[in-house]
Amino acid sequence: MSVTSTLALTHLVPLAKDLDENKVTPGTLGFIVFAVIGGVVWLLMKSMTKHMKKVDFEEAPEPGNAPATASAAADGTKGERTA
């Protein structure tokens, strides 16, 4: 250990004794982790929005309301099967 790190630790130890030992706080590392997670979620949402704008979705008609096909209309069978 260098002299400066030892000196810094000797100054921080008395400060740590003043804090309540039963109280736990996230501190700077907790804030950094939370900020990184928030940034990643923001980037994912931005990417998802961009990809969703590219989707060209047309809903298929319901099976009961589908019009007869052109070949069935030409036969006059209206989609009936013959054996």
PyMOL Python script that loads the backbone (N, CA, C, O; Angstrom):
from pymol import cmd

cmd.read_pdbstr("""\
ATOM      1  N   MET A   1       0.834  -1.179   0.000  1.00  0.00           N
ATOM      2  CA  MET A   1       0.000   0.000   0.000  1.00  0.00           C
ATOM      3  C   MET A   1       0.875   1.237   0.000  1.00  0.00           C
ATOM      4  O   MET A   1       1.919   1.300   0.650  1.00  0.00           O
ATOM      5  N   SER A   2       0.414   2.204  -0.745  1.00  0.00           N
ATOM      6  CA  SER A   2       1.181   3.438  -0.794  1.00  0.00           C
ATOM      7  C   SER A   2       0.833   4.309   0.416  1.00  0.00           C
ATOM      8  O   SER A   2      -0.128   4.058   1.142  1.00  0.00           O
ATOM      9  N   VAL A   3       1.630   5.309   0.593  1.00  0.00           N
ATOM     10  CA  VAL A   3       1.459   6.205   1.743  1.00  0.00           C
ATOM     11  C   VAL A   3       0.151   6.973   1.629  1.00  0.00           C
ATOM     12  O   VAL A   3      -0.531   7.181   2.632  1.00  0.00           O
ATOM     13  N   THR A   4      -0.206   7.395   0.426  1.00  0.00           N
ATOM     14  CA  THR A   4      -1.425   8.192   0.271  1.00  0.00           C
ATOM     15  C   THR A   4      -2.681   7.350   0.536  1.00  0.00           C
ATOM     16  O   THR A   4      -3.642   7.841   1.128  1.00  0.00           O
ATOM     17  N   SER A   5      -2.672   6.088   0.101  1.00  0.00           N
ATOM     18  CA  SER A   5      -3.846   5.255   0.355  1.00  0.00           C
ATOM     19  C   SER A   5      -3.961   4.936   1.848  1.00  0.00           C
ATOM     20  O   SER A   5      -5.068   4.876   2.382  1.00  0.00           O
ATOM     21  N   THR A   6      -2.834   4.733   2.519  1.00  0.00           N
ATOM     22  CA  THR A   6      -2.868   4.481   3.958  1.00  0.00           C
ATOM     23  C   THR A   6      -3.359   5.717   4.698  1.00  0.00           C
ATOM     24  O   THR A   6      -4.147   5.606   5.637  1.00  0.00           O
ATOM     25  N   LEU A   7      -2.903   6.883   4.286  1.00  0.00           N
ATOM     26  CA  LEU A   7      -3.335   8.139   4.899  1.00  0.00           C
ATOM     27  C   LEU A   7      -4.831   8.358   4.674  1.00  0.00           C
ATOM     28  O   LEU A   7      -5.536   8.809   5.576  1.00  0.00           O
ATOM     29  N   ALA A   8      -5.317   8.038   3.465  1.00  0.00           N
ATOM     30  CA  ALA A   8      -6.741   8.196   3.166  1.00  0.00           C
ATOM     31  C   ALA A   8      -7.575   7.252   4.026  1.00  0.00           C
ATOM     32  O   ALA A   8      -8.634   7.636   4.522  1.00  0.00           O
ATOM     33  N   LEU A   9      -7.104   6.025   4.205  1.00  0.00           N
ATOM     34  CA  LEU A   9      -7.847   5.071   5.024  1.00  0.00           C
ATOM     35  C   LEU A   9      -7.888   5.501   6.483  1.00  0.00           C
ATOM     36  O   LEU A   9      -8.901   5.313   7.155  1.00  0.00           O
ATOM     37  N   THR A  10      -6.810   6.070   6.973  1.00  0.00           N
ATOM     38  CA  THR A  10      -6.807   6.505   8.376  1.00  0.00           C
ATOM     39  C   THR A  10      -7.774   7.669   8.595  1.00  0.00           C
ATOM     40  O   THR A  10      -8.303   7.838   9.693  1.00  0.00           O
ATOM     41  N   HIS A  11      -8.004   8.468   7.556  1.00  0.00           N
ATOM     42  CA  HIS A  11      -8.961   9.567   7.681  1.00  0.00           C
ATOM     43  C   HIS A  11     -10.397   9.073   7.534  1.00  0.00           C
ATOM     44  O   HIS A  11     -11.307   9.649   8.130  1.00  0.00           O
ATOM     45  N   LEU A  12     -10.615   8.012   6.746  1.00  0.00           N
ATOM     46  CA  LEU A  12     -11.962   7.513   6.513  1.00  0.00           C
ATOM     47  C   LEU A  12     -12.469   6.618   7.642  1.00  0.00           C
ATOM     48  O   LEU A  12     -13.678   6.530   7.857  1.00  0.00           O
ATOM     49  N   VAL A  13     -11.581   5.964   8.355  1.00  0.00           N
ATOM     50  CA  VAL A  13     -12.009   5.068   9.431  1.00  0.00           C
ATOM     51  C   VAL A  13     -12.759   5.822  10.524  1.00  0.00           C
ATOM     52  O   VAL A  13     -13.809   5.340  10.950  1.00  0.00           O
ATOM     53  N   PRO A  14     -12.295   6.962  11.002  1.00  0.00           N
ATOM     54  CA  PRO A  14     -13.075   7.679  12.020  1.00  0.00           C
ATOM     55  C   PRO A  14     -14.429   8.151  11.479  1.00  0.00           C
ATOM     56  O   PRO A  14     -15.401   8.216  12.232  1.00  0.00           O
ATOM     57  N   LEU A  15     -14.505   8.482  10.186  1.00  0.00           N
ATOM     58  CA  LEU A  15     -15.782   8.885   9.606  1.00  0.00           C
ATOM     59  C   LEU A  15     -16.755   7.710   9.569  1.00  0.00           C
ATOM     60  O   LEU A  15     -17.958   7.894   9.756  1.00  0.00           O
ATOM     61  N   ALA A  16     -16.248   6.524   9.332  1.00  0.00           N
ATOM     62  CA  ALA A  16     -17.095   5.341   9.292  1.00  0.00           C
ATOM     63  C   ALA A  16     -17.658   5.023  10.668  1.00  0.00           C
ATOM     64  O   ALA A  16     -18.765   4.492  10.765  1.00  0.00           O
ATOM     65  N   LYS A  17     -16.941   5.327  11.717  1.00  0.00           N
ATOM     66  CA  LYS A  17     -17.422   5.065  13.071  1.00  0.00           C
ATOM     67  C   LYS A  17     -18.597   5.977  13.422  1.00  0.00           C
ATOM     68  O   LYS A  17     -19.439   5.610  14.242  1.00  0.00           O
ATOM     69  N   ASP A  18     -18.660   7.166  12.808  1.00  0.00           N
ATOM     70  CA  ASP A  18     -19.751   8.093  13.088  1.00  0.00           C
ATOM     71  C   ASP A  18     -21.067   7.643  12.458  1.00  0.00           C
ATOM     72  O   ASP A  18     -22.136   8.042  12.919  1.00  0.00           O
ATOM     73  N   LEU A  19     -21.004   6.824  11.420  1.00  0.00           N
ATOM     74  CA  LEU A  19     -22.210   6.359  10.748  1.00  0.00           C
ATOM     75  C   LEU A  19     -22.912   5.292  11.573  1.00  0.00           C
ATOM     76  O   LEU A  19     -22.279   4.565  12.339  1.00  0.00           O
ATOM     77  N   ASP A  20     -24.212   5.210  11.410  1.00  0.00           N
ATOM     78  CA  ASP A  20     -25.001   4.183  12.097  1.00  0.00           C
ATOM     79  C   ASP A  20     -24.672   2.832  11.471  1.00  0.00           C
ATOM     80  O   ASP A  20     -24.814   2.660  10.260  1.00  0.00           O
ATOM     81  N   GLU A  21     -24.237   1.881  12.277  1.00  0.00           N
ATOM     82  CA  GLU A  21     -23.830   0.578  11.758  1.00  0.00           C
ATOM     83  C   GLU A  21     -25.018  -0.273  11.336  1.00  0.00           C
ATOM     84  O   GLU A  21     -24.837  -1.241  10.597  1.00  0.00           O
ATOM     85  N   ASN A  22     -26.222   0.053  11.779  1.00  0.00           N
ATOM     86  CA  ASN A  22     -27.413  -0.710  11.412  1.00  0.00           C
ATOM     87  C   ASN A  22     -28.070  -0.190  10.138  1.00  0.00           C
ATOM     88  O   ASN A  22     -29.014  -0.802   9.639  1.00  0.00           O
ATOM     89  N   LYS A  23     -27.592   0.913   9.613  1.00  0.00           N
ATOM     90  CA  LYS A  23     -28.169   1.523   8.424  1.00  0.00           C
ATOM     91  C   LYS A  23     -27.309   1.167   7.209  1.00  0.00           C
ATOM     92  O   LYS A  23     -26.094   1.369   7.209  1.00  0.00           O
ATOM     93  N   VAL A  24     -27.966   0.633   6.174  1.00  0.00           N
ATOM     94  CA  VAL A  24     -27.247   0.260   4.962  1.00  0.00           C
ATOM     95  C   VAL A  24     -27.689   1.190   3.841  1.00  0.00           C
ATOM     96  O   VAL A  24     -28.886   1.371   3.619  1.00  0.00           O
ATOM     97  N   THR A  25     -26.744   1.773   3.144  1.00  0.00           N
ATOM     98  CA  THR A  25     -27.054   2.649   2.014  1.00  0.00           C
ATOM     99  C   THR A  25     -26.363   2.120   0.767  1.00  0.00           C
ATOM    100  O   THR A  25     -25.310   1.491   0.873  1.00  0.00           O
ATOM    101  N   PRO A  26     -26.932   2.359  -0.421  1.00  0.00           N
ATOM    102  CA  PRO A  26     -26.335   1.836  -1.647  1.00  0.00           C
ATOM    103  C   PRO A  26     -25.019   2.522  -2.018  1.00  0.00           C
ATOM    104  O   PRO A  26     -24.135   1.891  -2.598  1.00  0.00           O
ATOM    105  N   GLY A  27     -24.888   3.771  -1.699  1.00  0.00           N
ATOM    106  CA  GLY A  27     -23.648   4.473  -1.977  1.00  0.00           C
ATOM    107  C   GLY A  27     -23.462   4.795  -3.450  1.00  0.00           C
ATOM    108  O   GLY A  27     -24.395   4.707  -4.249  1.00  0.00           O
ATOM    109  N   THR A  28     -22.253   5.164  -3.785  1.00  0.00           N
ATOM    110  CA  THR A  28     -21.922   5.580  -5.147  1.00  0.00           C
ATOM    111  C   THR A  28     -21.996   4.407  -6.121  1.00  0.00           C
ATOM    112  O   THR A  28     -22.485   4.560  -7.241  1.00  0.00           O
ATOM    113  N   LEU A  29     -21.522   3.262  -5.708  1.00  0.00           N
ATOM    114  CA  LEU A  29     -21.555   2.093  -6.594  1.00  0.00           C
ATOM    115  C   LEU A  29     -22.999   1.715  -6.939  1.00  0.00           C
ATOM    116  O   LEU A  29     -23.290   1.364  -8.083  1.00  0.00           O
ATOM    117  N   GLY A  30     -23.883   1.784  -5.978  1.00  0.00           N
ATOM    118  CA  GLY A  30     -25.291   1.501  -6.235  1.00  0.00           C
ATOM    119  C   GLY A  30     -25.891   2.478  -7.226  1.00  0.00           C
ATOM    120  O   GLY A  30     -26.664   2.085  -8.099  1.00  0.00           O
ATOM    121  N   PHE A  31     -25.538   3.759  -7.097  1.00  0.00           N
ATOM    122  CA  PHE A  31     -26.024   4.761  -8.045  1.00  0.00           C
ATOM    123  C   PHE A  31     -25.494   4.491  -9.443  1.00  0.00           C
ATOM    124  O   PHE A  31     -26.243   4.582 -10.416  1.00  0.00           O
ATOM    125  N   ILE A  32     -24.225   4.162  -9.555  1.00  0.00           N
ATOM    126  CA  ILE A  32     -23.625   3.897 -10.871  1.00  0.00           C
ATOM    127  C   ILE A  32     -24.293   2.695 -11.529  1.00  0.00           C
ATOM    128  O   ILE A  32     -24.618   2.740 -12.716  1.00  0.00           O
ATOM    129  N   VAL A  33     -24.500   1.623 -10.772  1.00  0.00           N
ATOM    130  CA  VAL A  33     -25.152   0.427 -11.321  1.00  0.00           C
ATOM    131  C   VAL A  33     -26.570   0.765 -11.763  1.00  0.00           C
ATOM    132  O   VAL A  33     -26.988   0.358 -12.847  1.00  0.00           O
ATOM    133  N   PHE A  34     -27.314   1.500 -10.946  1.00  0.00           N
ATOM    134  CA  PHE A  34     -28.683   1.887 -11.283  1.00  0.00           C
ATOM    135  C   PHE A  34     -28.708   2.769 -12.532  1.00  0.00           C
ATOM    136  O   PHE A  34     -29.577   2.601 -13.387  1.00  0.00           O
ATOM    137  N   ALA A  35     -27.770   3.700 -12.645  1.00  0.00           N
ATOM    138  CA  ALA A  35     -27.713   4.583 -13.815  1.00  0.00           C
ATOM    139  C   ALA A  35     -27.379   3.794 -15.077  1.00  0.00           C
ATOM    140  O   ALA A  35     -27.940   4.065 -16.139  1.00  0.00           O
ATOM    141  N   VAL A  36     -26.471   2.820 -14.974  1.00  0.00           N
ATOM    142  CA  VAL A  36     -26.115   2.001 -16.139  1.00  0.00           C
ATOM    143  C   VAL A  36     -27.315   1.161 -16.574  1.00  0.00           C
ATOM    144  O   VAL A  36     -27.593   1.057 -17.769  1.00  0.00           O
ATOM    145  N   ILE A  37     -28.020   0.567 -15.632  1.00  0.00           N
ATOM    146  CA  ILE A  37     -29.200  -0.225 -15.970  1.00  0.00           C
ATOM    147  C   ILE A  37     -30.264   0.664 -16.627  1.00  0.00           C
ATOM    148  O   ILE A  37     -30.886   0.264 -17.611  1.00  0.00           O
ATOM    149  N   GLY A  38     -30.466   1.843 -16.095  1.00  0.00           N
ATOM    150  CA  GLY A  38     -31.419   2.779 -16.698  1.00  0.00           C
ATOM    151  C   GLY A  38     -31.028   3.165 -18.109  1.00  0.00           C
ATOM    152  O   GLY A  38     -31.886   3.246 -18.989  1.00  0.00           O
ATOM    153  N   GLY A  39     -29.746   3.405 -18.340  1.00  0.00           N
ATOM    154  CA  GLY A  39     -29.274   3.739 -19.684  1.00  0.00           C
ATOM    155  C   GLY A  39     -29.457   2.593 -20.661  1.00  0.00           C
ATOM    156  O   GLY A  39     -29.831   2.808 -21.814  1.00  0.00           O
ATOM    157  N   VAL A  40     -29.198   1.382 -20.207  1.00  0.00           N
ATOM    158  CA  VAL A  40     -29.358   0.207 -21.069  1.00  0.00           C
ATOM    159  C   VAL A  40     -30.832   0.010 -21.423  1.00  0.00           C
ATOM    160  O   VAL A  40     -31.152  -0.299 -22.570  1.00  0.00           O
ATOM    161  N   VAL A  41     -31.722   0.181 -20.464  1.00  0.00           N
ATOM    162  CA  VAL A  41     -33.156   0.042 -20.736  1.00  0.00           C
ATOM    163  C   VAL A  41     -33.606   1.107 -21.733  1.00  0.00           C
ATOM    164  O   VAL A  41     -34.397   0.810 -22.628  1.00  0.00           O
ATOM    165  N   TRP A  42     -33.125   2.321 -21.599  1.00  0.00           N
ATOM    166  CA  TRP A  42     -33.470   3.400 -22.530  1.00  0.00           C
ATOM    167  C   TRP A  42     -32.999   3.057 -23.943  1.00  0.00           C
ATOM    168  O   TRP A  42     -33.741   3.249 -24.906  1.00  0.00           O
ATOM    169  N   LEU A  43     -31.772   2.551 -24.072  1.00  0.00           N
ATOM    170  CA  LEU A  43     -31.262   2.174 -25.394  1.00  0.00           C
ATOM    171  C   LEU A  43     -32.063   1.016 -25.993  1.00  0.00           C
ATOM    172  O   LEU A  43     -32.334   1.013 -27.194  1.00  0.00           O
ATOM    173  N   LEU A  44     -32.445   0.037 -25.177  1.00  0.00           N
ATOM    174  CA  LEU A  44     -33.256  -1.074 -25.671  1.00  0.00           C
ATOM    175  C   LEU A  44     -34.626  -0.594 -26.144  1.00  0.00           C
ATOM    176  O   LEU A  44     -35.113  -1.045 -27.181  1.00  0.00           O
ATOM    177  N   MET A  45     -35.244   0.304 -25.405  1.00  0.00           N
ATOM    178  CA  MET A  45     -36.543   0.828 -25.814  1.00  0.00           C
ATOM    179  C   MET A  45     -36.436   1.625 -27.109  1.00  0.00           C
ATOM    180  O   MET A  45     -37.317   1.546 -27.965  1.00  0.00           O
ATOM    181  N   LYS A  46     -35.377   2.378 -27.249  1.00  0.00           N
ATOM    182  CA  LYS A  46     -35.162   3.156 -28.473  1.00  0.00           C
ATOM    183  C   LYS A  46     -34.975   2.224 -29.668  1.00  0.00           C
ATOM    184  O   LYS A  46     -35.528   2.469 -30.740  1.00  0.00           O
ATOM    185  N   SER A  47     -34.202   1.165 -29.487  1.00  0.00           N
ATOM    186  CA  SER A  47     -33.981   0.191 -30.547  1.00  0.00           C
ATOM    187  C   SER A  47     -35.271  -0.543 -30.890  1.00  0.00           C
ATOM    188  O   SER A  47     -35.568  -0.758 -32.065  1.00  0.00           O
ATOM    189  N   MET A  48     -36.042  -0.929 -29.872  1.00  0.00           N
ATOM    190  CA  MET A  48     -37.290  -1.638 -30.120  1.00  0.00           C
ATOM    191  C   MET A  48     -38.267  -0.758 -30.890  1.00  0.00           C
ATOM    192  O   MET A  48     -38.956  -1.248 -31.785  1.00  0.00           O
ATOM    193  N   THR A  49     -38.340   0.517 -30.566  1.00  0.00           N
ATOM    194  CA  THR A  49     -39.235   1.434 -31.267  1.00  0.00           C
ATOM    195  C   THR A  49     -38.840   1.539 -32.731  1.00  0.00           C
ATOM    196  O   THR A  49     -39.699   1.553 -33.612  1.00  0.00           O
ATOM    197  N   LYS A  50     -37.539   1.613 -32.990  1.00  0.00           N
ATOM    198  CA  LYS A  50     -37.052   1.705 -34.368  1.00  0.00           C
ATOM    199  C   LYS A  50     -37.418   0.448 -35.155  1.00  0.00           C
ATOM    200  O   LYS A  50     -37.832   0.542 -36.311  1.00  0.00           O
ATOM    201  N   HIS A  51     -37.270  -0.718 -34.546  1.00  0.00           N
ATOM    202  CA  HIS A  51     -37.586  -1.969 -35.232  1.00  0.00           C
ATOM    203  C   HIS A  51     -39.095  -2.146 -35.417  1.00  0.00           C
ATOM    204  O   HIS A  51     -39.530  -2.689 -36.433  1.00  0.00           O
ATOM    205  N   MET A  52     -39.883  -1.701 -34.465  1.00  0.00           N
ATOM    206  CA  MET A  52     -41.331  -1.836 -34.582  1.00  0.00           C
ATOM    207  C   MET A  52     -41.889  -0.933 -35.680  1.00  0.00           C
ATOM    208  O   MET A  52     -42.906  -1.267 -36.288  1.00  0.00           O
ATOM    209  N   LYS A  53     -41.247   0.197 -35.942  1.00  0.00           N
ATOM    210  CA  LYS A  53     -41.691   1.072 -37.026  1.00  0.00           C
ATOM    211  C   LYS A  53     -41.471   0.425 -38.392  1.00  0.00           C
ATOM    212  O   LYS A  53     -42.167   0.762 -39.350  1.00  0.00           O
ATOM    213  N   LYS A  54     -40.524  -0.489 -38.495  1.00  0.00           N
ATOM    214  CA  LYS A  54     -40.236  -1.163 -39.755  1.00  0.00           C
ATOM    215  C   LYS A  54     -41.230  -2.284 -40.056  1.00  0.00           C
ATOM    216  O   LYS A  54     -41.320  -2.727 -41.201  1.00  0.00           O
ATOM    217  N   VAL A  55     -41.972  -2.748 -39.064  1.00  0.00           N
ATOM    218  CA  VAL A  55     -42.880  -3.874 -39.244  1.00  0.00           C
ATOM    219  C   VAL A  55     -44.098  -3.419 -40.049  1.00  0.00           C
ATOM    220  O   VAL A  55     -44.741  -2.424 -39.716  1.00  0.00           O
ATOM    221  N   ASP A  56     -44.406  -4.172 -41.124  1.00  0.00           N
ATOM    222  CA  ASP A  56     -45.573  -3.898 -41.940  1.00  0.00           C
ATOM    223  C   ASP A  56     -46.531  -5.067 -41.759  1.00  0.00           C
ATOM    224  O   ASP A  56     -46.396  -6.098 -42.419  1.00  0.00           O
ATOM    225  N   PHE A  57     -47.484  -4.905 -40.873  1.00  0.00           N
ATOM    226  CA  PHE A  57     -48.378  -6.000 -40.498  1.00  0.00           C
ATOM    227  C   PHE A  57     -49.774  -5.722 -41.034  1.00  0.00           C
ATOM    228  O   PHE A  57     -50.368  -4.682 -40.750  1.00  0.00           O
ATOM    229  N   GLU A  58     -50.290  -6.673 -41.816  1.00  0.00           N
ATOM    230  CA  GLU A  58     -51.665  -6.595 -42.278  1.00  0.00           C
ATOM    231  C   GLU A  58     -52.416  -7.783 -41.699  1.00  0.00           C
ATOM    232  O   GLU A  58     -52.008  -8.933 -41.858  1.00  0.00           O
ATOM    233  N   GLU A  59     -53.499  -7.490 -41.036  1.00  0.00           N
ATOM    234  CA  GLU A  59     -54.258  -8.545 -40.378  1.00  0.00           C
ATOM    235  C   GLU A  59     -55.014  -9.366 -41.418  1.00  0.00           C
ATOM    236  O   GLU A  59     -55.630  -8.810 -42.326  1.00  0.00           O
ATOM    237  N   ALA A  60     -54.964 -10.686 -41.284  1.00  0.00           N
ATOM    238  CA  ALA A  60     -55.675 -11.579 -42.188  1.00  0.00           C
ATOM    239  C   ALA A  60     -57.161 -11.542 -41.868  1.00  0.00           C
ATOM    240  O   ALA A  60     -57.536 -11.375 -40.708  1.00  0.00           O
ATOM    241  N   PRO A  61     -58.015 -11.696 -42.879  1.00  0.00           N
ATOM    242  CA  PRO A  61     -59.454 -11.701 -42.598  1.00  0.00           C
ATOM    243  C   PRO A  61     -59.848 -12.935 -41.801  1.00  0.00           C
ATOM    244  O   PRO A  61     -59.151 -13.949 -41.830  1.00  0.00           O
ATOM    245  N   GLU A  62     -60.957 -12.848 -41.096  1.00  0.00           N
ATOM    246  CA  GLU A  62     -61.437 -13.974 -40.305  1.00  0.00           C
ATOM    247  C   GLU A  62     -61.874 -15.092 -41.241  1.00  0.00           C
ATOM    248  O   GLU A  62     -62.364 -14.811 -42.335  1.00  0.00           O
ATOM    249  N   PRO A  63     -61.711 -16.359 -40.841  1.00  0.00           N
ATOM    250  CA  PRO A  63     -62.053 -17.472 -41.739  1.00  0.00           C
ATOM    251  C   PRO A  63     -63.523 -17.490 -42.162  1.00  0.00           C
ATOM    252  O   PRO A  63     -63.803 -17.871 -43.299  1.00  0.00           O
ATOM    253  N   GLY A  64     -64.461 -17.104 -41.324  1.00  0.00           N
ATOM    254  CA  GLY A  64     -65.881 -17.122 -41.656  1.00  0.00           C
ATOM    255  C   GLY A  64     -66.277 -16.027 -42.625  1.00  0.00           C
ATOM    256  O   GLY A  64     -67.253 -16.174 -43.361  1.00  0.00           O
ATOM    257  N   ASN A  65     -65.531 -14.926 -42.637  1.00  0.00           N
ATOM    258  CA  ASN A  65     -65.876 -13.782 -43.472  1.00  0.00           C
ATOM    259  C   ASN A  65     -65.029 -13.699 -44.734  1.00  0.00           C
ATOM    260  O   ASN A  65     -65.118 -12.708 -45.459  1.00  0.00           O
ATOM    261  N   ALA A  66     -64.219 -14.699 -45.014  1.00  0.00           N
ATOM    262  CA  ALA A  66     -63.325 -14.663 -46.168  1.00  0.00           C
ATOM    263  C   ALA A  66     -64.128 -14.801 -47.453  1.00  0.00           C
ATOM    264  O   ALA A  66     -65.009 -15.657 -47.533  1.00  0.00           O
ATOM    265  N   PRO A  67     -63.846 -13.984 -48.455  1.00  0.00           N
ATOM    266  CA  PRO A  67     -64.560 -14.114 -49.731  1.00  0.00           C
ATOM    267  C   PRO A  67     -64.122 -15.386 -50.456  1.00  0.00           C
ATOM    268  O   PRO A  67     -63.025 -15.893 -50.220  1.00  0.00           O
ATOM    269  N   ALA A  68     -64.968 -15.890 -51.322  1.00  0.00           N
ATOM    270  CA  ALA A  68     -64.646 -17.096 -52.091  1.00  0.00           C
ATOM    271  C   ALA A  68     -63.508 -16.786 -53.044  1.00  0.00           C
ATOM    272  O   ALA A  68     -63.378 -15.659 -53.522  1.00  0.00           O
ATOM    273  N   THR A  69     -62.700 -17.770 -53.315  1.00  0.00           N
ATOM    274  CA  THR A  69     -61.571 -17.570 -54.220  1.00  0.00           C
ATOM    275  C   THR A  69     -62.061 -17.444 -55.652  1.00  0.00           C
ATOM    276  O   THR A  69     -63.188 -17.833 -55.962  1.00  0.00           O
ATOM    277  N   ALA A  70     -61.236 -16.912 -56.512  1.00  0.00           N
ATOM    278  CA  ALA A  70     -61.621 -16.677 -57.899  1.00  0.00           C
ATOM    279  C   ALA A  70     -61.912 -17.992 -58.626  1.00  0.00           C
ATOM    280  O   ALA A  70     -62.843 -18.048 -59.430  1.00  0.00           O
ATOM    281  N   SER A  71     -61.148 -19.037 -58.366  1.00  0.00           N
ATOM    282  CA  SER A  71     -61.377 -20.318 -59.052  1.00  0.00           C
ATOM    283  C   SER A  71     -62.677 -20.958 -58.595  1.00  0.00           C
ATOM    284  O   SER A  71     -63.367 -21.576 -59.405  1.00  0.00           O
ATOM    285  N   ALA A  72     -63.029 -20.830 -57.335  1.00  0.00           N
ATOM    286  CA  ALA A  72     -64.279 -21.396 -56.838  1.00  0.00           C
ATOM    287  C   ALA A  72     -65.461 -20.625 -57.400  1.00  0.00           C
ATOM    288  O   ALA A  72     -66.493 -21.223 -57.705  1.00  0.00           O
ATOM    289  N   ALA A  73     -65.338 -19.327 -57.541  1.00  0.00           N
ATOM    290  CA  ALA A  73     -66.423 -18.511 -58.092  1.00  0.00           C
ATOM    291  C   ALA A  73     -66.630 -18.834 -59.573  1.00  0.00           C
ATOM    292  O   ALA A  73     -67.761 -18.812 -60.057  1.00  0.00           O
ATOM    293  N   ALA A  74     -65.563 -19.130 -60.286  1.00  0.00           N
ATOM    294  CA  ALA A  74     -65.675 -19.460 -61.703  1.00  0.00           C
ATOM    295  C   ALA A  74     -66.351 -20.808 -61.896  1.00  0.00           C
ATOM    296  O   ALA A  74     -67.088 -20.982 -62.867  1.00  0.00           O
ATOM    297  N   ASP A  75     -66.125 -21.765 -61.007  1.00  0.00           N
ATOM    298  CA  ASP A  75     -66.739 -23.094 -61.093  1.00  0.00           C
ATOM    299  C   ASP A  75     -68.216 -23.046 -60.726  1.00  0.00           C
ATOM    300  O   ASP A  75     -69.026 -23.827 -61.224  1.00  0.00           O
ATOM    301  N   GLY A  76     -68.538 -22.122 -59.857  1.00  0.00           N
ATOM    302  CA  GLY A  76     -69.897 -22.103 -59.328  1.00  0.00           C
ATOM    303  C   GLY A  76     -70.042 -23.011 -58.121  1.00  0.00           C
ATOM    304  O   GLY A  76     -71.156 -23.222 -57.641  1.00  0.00           O
ATOM    305  N   THR A  77     -68.910 -23.566 -57.607  1.00  0.00           N
ATOM    306  CA  THR A  77     -68.967 -24.484 -56.471  1.00  0.00           C
ATOM    307  C   THR A  77     -68.887 -23.765 -55.148  1.00  0.00           C
ATOM    308  O   THR A  77     -69.241 -24.344 -54.121  1.00  0.00           O
ATOM    309  N   LYS A  78     -68.446 -22.555 -55.128  1.00  0.00           N
ATOM    310  CA  LYS A  78     -68.307 -21.737 -53.917  1.00  0.00           C
ATOM    311  C   LYS A  78     -67.469 -22.420 -52.853  1.00  0.00           C
ATOM    312  O   LYS A  78     -67.799 -22.361 -51.669  1.00  0.00           O
ATOM    313  N   GLY A  79     -66.400 -23.061 -53.258  1.00  0.00           N
ATOM    314  CA  GLY A  79     -65.456 -23.630 -52.311  1.00  0.00           C
ATOM    315  C   GLY A  79     -65.833 -25.007 -51.821  1.00  0.00           C
ATOM    316  O   GLY A  79     -65.187 -25.507 -50.901  1.00  0.00           O
ATOM    317  N   GLU A  80     -66.851 -25.657 -52.387  1.00  0.00           N
ATOM    318  CA  GLU A  80     -67.231 -26.994 -51.942  1.00  0.00           C
ATOM    319  C   GLU A  80     -66.318 -28.016 -52.585  1.00  0.00           C
ATOM    320  O   GLU A  80     -65.901 -27.863 -53.733  1.00  0.00           O
ATOM    321  N   ARG A  81     -66.013 -29.059 -51.833  1.00  0.00           N
ATOM    322  CA  ARG A  81     -65.173 -30.132 -52.367  1.00  0.00           C
ATOM    323  C   ARG A  81     -66.052 -31.207 -52.963  1.00  0.00           C
ATOM    324  O   ARG A  81     -67.134 -31.518 -52.464  1.00  0.00           O
ATOM    325  N   THR A  82     -65.551 -31.756 -54.041  1.00  0.00           N
ATOM    326  CA  THR A  82     -66.254 -32.902 -54.640  1.00  0.00           C
ATOM    327  C   THR A  82     -65.416 -34.125 -54.440  1.00  0.00           C
ATOM    328  O   THR A  82     -64.187 -34.060 -54.443  1.00  0.00           O
ATOM    329  N   ALA A  83     -66.078 -35.240 -54.265  1.00  0.00           N
ATOM    330  CA  ALA A  83     -65.350 -36.484 -53.992  1.00  0.00           C
ATOM    331  C   ALA A  83     -64.853 -37.135 -55.249  1.00  0.00           C
ATOM    332  O   ALA A  83     -64.221 -38.190 -55.189  1.00  0.00           O
TER     333      ALA A  83
END
""", "prot")
cmd.dss("prot")
cmd.show_as("cartoon", "prot")
cmd.util.cbc("prot")
cmd.orient("prot")
